[in-house]
Amino acid sequence: MMVTHGTKRGRHPGRIAARVCGITVSCAMMFAAAAGGAAPARQTEYASGTAVATKTQDVFGILHEGTISGELYIANDFQIDQSGTVIDYGVTRAGAPVAETVGKGEHAAGTSTNTLTKVSSGLKAMPWAVHVQYSLNGPNVDSSAISGANGLVGLHVTVSPNPLADTDYARTTIPIIAFTVPTKVTGAVTGSSGTLVTQKGTDMLVIAVGRPARITSFDFFFTAKHCSMSPLAVAAVEASDTAEFSRSMTALAMRAGNLSDIAIGGGKHDTKLLNRLKSMRDVERDKAKHAIAAADPAYQQAFHDYMAAYVTSYTGHLSGSIGDSTQMSALLGTAGELNSDTPVARAVANISNATNDRSAARSHQGAADAIDDTIRQIELRGTTGLAADLKRQAASQTSRAAKDFKTGQKMMHDAMIPFSMAYTDAYTRHLSKMTGGTASGASTYARQAIEQTNDEFTSNKNLKTDNQKVQAALDTMAAAKASEGQGKMLLTLAALVAKSGTGDASEASKSAAADWKTVSATGLTSYVSQSRVGGAADDADNAAEHRAGTGSAGRANSAAGTHTTTFVAPVASERLLYGLSGRVRGLESDMSGTVDDVVAVETAADIIRNAVDTLAPDEASASSALTRAIDEARAAKAKVAAPIDAQSSVGALEASRIGREGVSRDVVTPVNTHTAGARFLMVTDKL
C-alpha cells in the first residue's frame, strides 16, 4: 500500500535539522506493511532530543530467490552539529514507532556516532524491487538447479521502482547490478545493452547500469562448467556527476566491507586467544607480502627468458623463405630440443618452477585470510562449536584446492598452445620484414623481433586475449594454492580453539550471550535480537500502549497528575529496544544466520568496489550507460526538489526537517525527520 505523509510537524524543544542530500537503493519484491505506516497526525508530539544532528543510513538486505526474506541491516551515522541528546525512532513488529536515546547520553558538537539496527522482514517496502530469474539450456529453473550445472546458463534481472515504498529514492537513484563468475567456470559472459564484462583476476566481472524511475531488464548468458558464481549485488546512490557517484558507491562499499566490525559491538570473548590469532594473522600477511613480492617478478623474468629461449631455438631451425606465419619444420626442431640439456629445455624447467613458486606464495595469503575469518567468527558468535566447523571448512578447502589446481594446470596447457602459435606467428612476421623474407642471417634480428612481438601483444586485441587466458590460468593456480594454505591453517586453528578451553559454554560465550539481552552495548549485540526476542503478544501490547498513551512514559505522566495529549514513545532506557522484551530464543541459529548475512554483504562490497573502478575509473570519465543514468538522475532530482519558502507558515527549518516535498527520507519510519538520506545494497544468495 502507499503511505502518505503530512507536511507539518509539531514543535520540538530541540529540533534535529536535516542538512545533507541522501542516497538510497532498495530491497526486493515484498508485500510489506510499510513500517511506521502513515505519518501520525500533526497534532501528535514525538519526543525529540536536544541536539541538532543529521542521520544518514546504509541499508543492507539479503535476497532469497529474488525476494527479501531476511532481516534488513541498517547502519546509521549521526553527525552532531549542536551538542545534546539524540533520540531516534524504530518500529515494533506491529508497526508502532518507539524511541531510543542514541548513546544513552549527550553528544558534543562536531562529533559523530553510529548504531546498527535490524528490521524484521516484511516491515518495510524499499524504493527498488528486484526480480532474478535463472535458466539452464533454455528453460527457466530455480537457482539451486544452476549450482554445479554444465551448459548454457542465463540470468534475467529486472529492477523496477517499488510502488509500495514510502520514500522517493527510486525517482533519483541510479541502480547498479554486479556479479562475478570464476574464469574456471567460463571464459566469456554475454550481456544485453548497457552491460560491461571485464576480467578481474580469476573472475569475470559483469556490470549493468539501471536508470532512475524506470523499469530496466538485463539478460546475461555464459556457457558454464560446474557452474558457480558470486552473490548478485544491486546497489544504488543519488549522484549529480561521476565524482559524486564514485564517492557515494565507494562509501557504501566501505561500509558494507566493515559491517562485521560494526556488528561486533565490543562483545566479550577470549581475549588471549584473539590476541594470539591476530599475531598469527599479521605474521602470515607479512610472509605473503614478501613471498609474493619475490615470486611475481621472478616469474615474469622466467617467462621472458622462456619466450626468448623458445624463439631463439625456433630461429635456429628456420630455413629457406620465412614467410609471414609459423614455420612448422622449425617448430618441430625446437620441440626436439626439449629432450636434451639445451637452453630451451632449461628455460621450460625454470618457468615451471617459477609458476609453482608464484602460486605457492599465495598460500600465506590464504592462511592469513583463514585466521582473519576465524577472528571475525569468534567476535560474532564466540567459540561454541567453532572447532568442529573449522575442521569441516578445512576439508572443503583442501578438496577444492586440489581440484582447482588441476583445473588451472589444464587451463595453462590449453592457453599456452594458442599463445605460443600466435607468438611465433607474430615473431615470424616481424623477422621476415627485417630479413627480407629469408632465413639467412635471421638470428641477427632475433632480439629486435622479440621486442616488437612483445609490444604487439600489449596492443593487439586478439593477442591480448591470448595473454589474458594465460593470466587466468596463472590466477586459478594461485587461488588454488591460497585455498590450500587456508585449509592447512584451518586445521591448525581448529586445534587452537579446541585447546583454548572456550569451545563449550565458556565464560566468554556466556558474556557474549548476555550482551544480546541489553541495549546498553553498541553494535549488533544490542540490536540483533529485536526480531528474535519477545513475541507477537508483546508487540500487540506495546502498540496498544503507544496508541493509548499508556506506555511506561504515559503512565508516569498520569501518576504525576498531569494531563496532556502529547504522545511520548518509551525510550530504550525504559523498555528493551524497539519495544521487544523478554527472552532470547534460538541464539545459536540466529547468530549463524547473522554471520552468513554479514559474510554475503562483505563479499558484495568487493564486487561493488570493482564495479566502480570499471564504470568510473578516474572520477572524471564514465561509461556511456552510467553517464546517461547520471544525467537522468540529476534532472529528476532538480524536478522533485521543492523550493523552501522561508516566509511560509511551515518555515525553512521545518520544511527541511520534513524532507523533499514532505516525503520521508528515513527507511524505518517517517517520525525520524532528521534523516538526510540513505544508501542501499541488496545481495542475493551465492550459488
Summary of the structure (lengths in Angstrom):
residues: 687
radius of gyration: 30.1
end to end distance: 32.9
largest distance: 112.9
contacts: 2453
relative contact order: 0.18
helix: 48%
strand: 18%
